[in-house]
Amino acid sequence: MKSAIKKGDLVYVLTGKDRGKKGSVIAILPKKGKIMIKGIAVVTRHVKARKQGETSGIKREERYIDISNVAPIKQ
């Protein structure tokens, strides 16, 4: 799916729990129609240390949302 949105663009979230927020694009999955935006769709994960030297804890990270749920902001 071809999109007018590219990595680094500023976008506005149209739907979902983060409706009305703005953020810059971190990553795009064009074949799946997904987009990752900095500070949007943040989830909390409880991560267990798997190897020696790794730290376990609660980590917050962004998740992909559907590209149809955002609109580019003209600059």
Secondary structure, DSSP 4 states (H G I P E B T S, - for coil): ---S--TT-EEEE-SSTTTT-EEEEEEEETTTTEEEETTSSEEEEEE---STT---EEEEEE--EEGGGEEEPP-
